[in-house]
Amino acid sequence: MKKYVYSYIILALYVDDMLIVGANMMEIDRLKTQFSGNFEMNDFGSAKQILGLRISRDRSEDMSSSQIFICPKRVSKGLCWKI
């Protein structure tokens, strides 16, 4: 059993779309490599939307203060969820 400090991976799968979110890019890359060995996959880079939700990022030099916002497509940024 592996134990990671301050690390997580969330995998959201809907029909043929997959979204992978995590705190550690090396772990995300390792998971994508494992999946691509078993499944035909395309990596389209950072997600901008999924299932009618817009995803925006406020990235900073200090990764601990980076923010991600998820908003319904037709709504102003004031009605978004910050994760």
N, C-alpha and C positions, 0 to 999 in steps of 0.2 A: 504494500500500500504506500502510495506517495503522499506526502504532506507538503503543501506549499504555503508559505507565509505571505499574507496579503495578495493572494492570487485567486482568481475565479474564472470560470468560463461559462457563459450562458449560450446555449445553442437553441435557436428558434427555427422550427421546420414547419413549412406549410406547403403541401403538395410537392412542387419541385423547386421551391425557393428556400434557401437556408441563410440565416443570419447568425454570425458568431461574434460574440461580445466577450471581452475579457480584460483583465488588468495587466496581463503579461503577454506582450506580442510574441515572444519566443514560444510560449505555450500554445498560443493560437496557431502559429505557423506549424508547430509539431502536430497539432490536431488536423490541420488541413492536409498535411503530408500523409497522415494515416488514412484519412478519408479518400484522398485522391488515389491511393494504392488499391482501393477496393471499389471505388465508384468513379464514373466519368463526371468530372466537375469543371466548372469555369469560375475563375475568381474575377469579379468585376470591381474589386477595390472597395473603398469605403462606401458604405450604403448611404444613399441620399433619401430614399423612401422605401417603405415596405408596408403592404396591406393598407394603403391609403393614409399612412402616417409619414410626415416629413421629419427627417432627422438632420439636425444641425449641430455643429460642434464649435465650441469656443476654446480653441487650443492655446495654451500658453507654454512658455519655456519650462516652467515648473509644472510637471505632469500632475502633481497633487492638486493643483488649482484648476485643471482643465474641467470643462463642463460639457454635458451632452443634453440637448433639448429634443423632445419628441412632441410634435404638434399634428393635429388633424390638418389635412392638405389645405383646406380653405378657411383657415383661422389665423388671426394675428398672433404674433409671438407672445402676447400677454396671456394667452390661454394654453400655453404649453406646459408639459411636465419636465422638470429638471431632474436628471438622474445622475 
